[in-house]
């Protein structure tokens, strides 16, 4: 027997031809992200549930806009379809719980015209325990854990949430990040890990879900002071975006080479955040012009996109930070340890990042 992504039982022969027919049937039913799926046999789904150690009928929440019920069994079914191993299941469950947290606002993410996708950021011992890529090409293909954990969330958004292009998912252009967006971070770092900033211990394993556009990489190259890679990164972040008007978060990924170089020069993570906050800015005149062109007039108090009073200044040379607080900079260390590279993952500001502990 093979269980459908929405709980229905579908037919399937125990032969290679039967597998192919099952995959085609899933395409016909609209239960896929465009790639072939792994048929979720009852045994495979049971193995996934057993690896979680949780009740298959436990309800994690509902997935908008269709409001399908996300039970442990339904998450396990979509995780099998995505190609996950059973040992990935606790990570997937934590990611789904973060996704469905009210603070994250997955309804807004599903319905937005933006290209943002849920970026799954995994930190702690589990990264190495199950082989999540945190090194070279971590945003790219080639690692099963990254590819399938990220994909499982997309299948859940489609199959339980009805997030089909143009009907449930209203993104104008979409993004390749909408197929799978999962990385491991902070394994080779001189600073405290991301999850310790939210009250967890270094020995904990956690998942953060963060609504982001695809990463924008840059190559500072060169040598000398490690301020230079930060300056290049800040410059790449200094553009008009939703964060300027609405506030939000900004995630940056810097390679271990940059992180260790900064640490050796005496930089703390807090100082890196403050440097980016101070230097990743847009001139006030450009932001004001943006608002005039977009809305056809200057904004006034009470308008839905009115900015805070502290931005209403009449002084020369004023610039606007891309986030409202240095603590809203998420500094992640990952990538090839032998190369000086960094990336900026712009956030959709209305979706607050949510972090959950992985229960094992």
C-alpha positions in Angstrom: 0.0 0.0 0.0 1.1 3.6 -0.7 -0.2 6.5 1.2 -0.9 9.8 -0.6 0.5 13.1 0.6 -3.0 14.0 1.9 -3.7 10.7 3.7 -5.4 8.9 0.8 -4.5 5.4 -0.1 -3.4 5.0 -3.7 -2.6 1.9 -5.7 0.9 0.8 -6.6 2.5 -2.4 -7.8 5.5 -3.8 -6.1 7.6 -3.5 -9.3 9.7 -0.9 -10.9 6.9 -0.2 -13.3 4.5 0.2 -10.4 6.9 2.7 -8.9 7.0 4.7 -12.1 3.2 4.5 -12.4 2.8 5.8 -8.8 5.1 8.7 -9.5 3.1 9.6 -12.5 -0.1 9.3 -10.5 1.3 11.8 -8.0 2.0 14.2 -10.9 -1.6 13.8 -12.1 -2.9 14.5 -8.6 -0.8 17.6 -8.2 1.1 16.1 -5.2 4.6 17.2 -6.2 6.8 20.2 -6.6 7.6 19.4 -10.2 10.3 16.8 -9.3 9.6 13.0 -9.1 8.7 11.9 -5.6 9.7 8.8 -3.5 6.5 6.7 -3.2 5.5 6.9 0.5 4.9 3.2 1.3 3.4 2.4 4.7 6.6 0.8 5.8 8.7 3.9 4.9 6.2 6.3 6.6 6.2 4.1 9.7 10.0 4.1 9.8 9.9 7.9 9.6 7.3 8.2 12.4 9.2 5.8 14.6 12.4 7.8 14.2 10.5 10.8 15.6 9.3 9.0 18.7 6.1 10.9 18.5 2.4 10.1 18.2 1.5 9.9 14.4 -1.8 11.7 15.1 -0.2 14.6 17.0 -1.4 17.8 15.4 1.3 20.4 14.8 -1.0 22.9 13.3 -2.8 23.9 10.1 -1.0 25.0 6.9 -2.7 28.0 5.1 -4.2 28.9 2.8 -5.9 25.5 2.4 -5.6 24.9 6.1 -4.6 21.2 5.8 -3.9 19.6 9.1 -0.2 18.9 9.7 0.0 15.8 11.8 3.2 13.9 12.5 2.0 11.2 10.1 1.4 13.8 7.3 4.8 15.4 7.9 6.4 11.9 7.7 4.6 11.1 4.5 5.9 14.3 2.8 9.3 13.8 4.2 9.4 10.3 2.6 8.2 11.8 -0.7 11.0 14.4 -0.4 13.6 11.7 -0.1 14.5 12.1 3.6 16.1 9.5 5.7 14.3 8.6 9.0 17.1 10.3 11.0 16.2 13.6 9.4 12.6 13.4 10.8 13.3 15.3 14.1 14.8 18.2 12.1 11.8 18.3 9.7 9.4 18.3 12.6 11.2 21.2 14.4 11.2 23.1 11.1 7.5 22.5 10.6 6.7 23.7 14.1 8.7 26.8 13.5 7.0 27.3 10.2 3.6 27.1 11.8 4.4 29.3 14.7 2.1 32.3 14.7 5.1 34.7 14.9 6.4 33.4 11.6 3.1 34.1 9.6 3.2 31.4 7.0 -0.1 32.6 5.7 1.6 35.9 4.6 4.5 34.0 3.1 2.2 31.7 1.0 0.1 34.6 -0.2 2.8 37.2 -0.9 3.9 38.3 -4.4 7.5 38.3 -3.1 10.0 35.6 -4.1 10.7 34.7 -0.4 10.9 31.1 0.7 11.3 29.5 4.2 15.1 29.2 4.7 15.8 26.3 7.2 18.9 27.2 9.3 20.1 24.2 11.3 22.7 24.6 14.1 24.1 22.5 16.9 25.5 18.9 17.0 22.8 17.5 14.7 24.4 19.3 11.7 27.4 16.9 11.8 25.4 13.9 13.2 23.2 13.6 10.1 25.5 15.2 7.5 23.9 18.6 6.8 26.3 20.5 4.6 27.8 23.5 6.3 30.8 23.8 4.1 31.6 24.4 0.4 28.6 24.9 -1.8 26.2 24.7 1.2 23.4 26.5 -0.8 24.0 24.3 -3.8 23.1 20.7 -4.8 24.8 17.5 -3.8 23.9 16.9 -0.2 20.9 14.7 0.6 20.1 16.1 4.0 20.0 19.7 2.8 18.1 19.0 -0.3 15.5 16.7 1.2 14.8 18.5 4.5 14.3 21.8 2.6 12.2 20.0 0.0 10.0 18.4 2.6 8.8 21.9 3.8 8.0 22.8 0.2 5.9 19.7 -0.3 4.1 20.4 3.0 3.3 23.9 1.8 2.0 22.5 -1.4 0.2 19.4 -0.3 -1.2 20.5 3.0 -1.3 24.2 2.4 -2.4 24.3 -1.2 0.6 26.4 -2.1 0.3 25.8 -5.9 1.7 28.5 -8.2 -0.8 31.2 -8.8 -3.5 29.7 -6.7 -2.2 29.2 -3.2 1.3 30.6 -3.8 1.0 34.1 -5.2 4.7 34.8 -5.8 5.0 36.9 -9.0 8.3 35.4 -10.2 9.1 32.7 -7.7 12.6 31.6 -6.9 14.8 28.5 -7.1 14.9 28.7 -3.3 11.3 27.6 -3.3 12.4 24.1 -4.2 14.7 23.6 -1.2 16.4 26.0 1.1 18.3 24.4 4.0 21.8 24.9 5.4 23.9 24.0 8.4 25.7 26.8 10.2 28.1 27.7 13.0 30.1 24.5 13.1 33.5 26.0 12.3 33.0 29.4 14.1 35.0 31.3 16.7 31.9 32.8 18.2 28.9 31.5 20.1 26.4 29.7 17.8 23.2 31.3 16.5 20.9 29.3 18.8 22.7 30.4 22.0 21.6 34.0 21.2 18.0 32.8 21.8 18.7 31.1 25.1 19.7 27.6 24.1 23.0 25.9 25.0 25.8 25.0 22.7 24.9 21.3 23.2 21.4 21.8 21.9 20.4 21.3 18.3 18.0 23.8 16.9 16.2 24.9 13.7 15.4 28.4 12.7 13.0 29.2 9.9 13.6 32.5 8.2 11.6 33.9 5.2 14.3 35.0 2.7 15.0 35.6 -0.9 17.7 33.5 -2.5 21.3 34.3 -1.3 23.3 37.1 -2.9 26.9 36.1 -2.8 29.9 38.4 -3.1 33.7 37.9 -3.4 35.8 40.3 -1.5 39.1 38.6 -2.3 42.3 40.4 -1.6 44.2 40.5 1.7 44.9 42.8 4.6 42.4 43.9 7.2 39.4 41.7 7.7 37.2 44.8 7.8 37.4 44.7 4.0 35.1 41.7 3.6 32.6 43.2 6.0 32.7 46.5 4.1 32.0 44.7 0.8 29.2 42.7 2.4 27.7 45.9 3.9 27.8 47.6 0.5 26.0 44.6 -1.1 23.3 45.0 1.5 22.8 48.7 1.0 19.9 48.7 -1.4 16.2 49.7 -1.3 14.1 46.9 0.1 11.1 46.2 2.3 13.2 46.2 5.4 14.0 49.9 4.9 10.3 50.8 5.3 9.0 48.1 7.6 11.9 46.8 9.6 12.8 43.2 9.9 15.8 41.0 10.0 18.8 40.4 7.7 20.8 37.1 7.6 24.4 37.1 6.4 26.6 34.1 5.9 30.3 34.6 6.1 32.9 31.9 5.5 35.0 30.5 8.4 38.0 32.1 6.9 36.5 35.5 7.3 35.1 34.7 10.8 38.3 33.4 12.2 40.2 36.3 10.7 37.9 38.8 12.3 38.1 37.0 15.6 41.9 37.1 15.5 41.7 40.9 15.0 39.6 41.2 18.1 36.1 41.4 16.5 33.2 39.9 18.5 30.0 38.8 16.8 28.2 41.8 18.4 30.7 44.1 16.8 30.2 42.5 13.4 26.5 43.1 13.7 26.9 46.7 14.8 29.4 47.3 11.9 26.8 46.0 9.4 24.1 48.0 11.0 26.1 51.2 10.7 27.4 50.6 7.2 24.5 48.7 5.4 22.4 51.9 4.9 20.6 53.8 2.2 20.7 57.6 1.8 17.6 59.2 3.2 16.9 61.0 -0.1 16.7 57.7 -2.0 14.3 56.2 0.5 12.1 59.2 0.4 12.1 59.2 -3.4 11.2 55.5 -3.3 8.2 56.3 -1.3 7.1 59.2 -3.5 7.4 57.1 -6.7 5.7 54.1 -5.2 2.8 55.8 -3.4 2.5 58.9 -5.5 2.9 61.2 -2.5 4.8 61.7 0.7 3.6 59.5 3.5 1.9 60.9 6.5 1.2 59.6 10.0 -1.5 57.0 10.0 -0.7 55.7 6.5 -0.1 51.9 6.5 3.5 52.3 5.3 4.4 55.2 7.5 7.8 54.9 9.0 8.8 55.7 12.6 9.2 59.2 13.8 12.9 58.8 14.3 13.3 58.5 10.5 11.6 61.9 9.9 14.6 64.1 9.9 15.6 67.2 7.9 19.4 67.0 8.1 22.0 66.5 5.3 23.8 63.2 4.9 21.3 61.1 6.9 21.1 57.4 6.0 18.6 54.8 6.9 19.7 51.4 8.2 18.3 48.3 6.5 17.3 46.9 9.9 16.0 48.8 13.0 18.3 47.2 15.5 21.8 45.6 15.3 20.4 42.5 17.0 18.2 41.9 14.0 21.4 41.0 12.0 21.7 37.3 11.9 25.4 36.5 11.5 25.9 32.9 10.3 29.3 31.2 9.8 29.4 28.6 7.0 30.9 27.8 3.7 34.3 26.8 2.3 36.8 27.3 5.1 39.6 28.1 2.6 37.9 30.9 0.8 36.9 34.5 1.6 33.2 34.6 0.6 30.0 35.9 2.0 26.3 36.1 1.1 23.3 38.2 2.1 19.9 36.6 2.4 17.4 39.4 2.4 14.3 38.8 4.5 10.7 39.4 4.0 10.2 41.7 7.0 6.7 40.7 7.9 7.8 37.2 8.8 9.8 37.1 12.0 12.4 34.3 12.2 11.4 31.5 14.6 13.7 29.0 16.3 12.8 25.6 17.8 14.8 23.0 19.6 15.1 19.7 17.9 13.6 16.9 20.0 15.5 13.7 19.8 
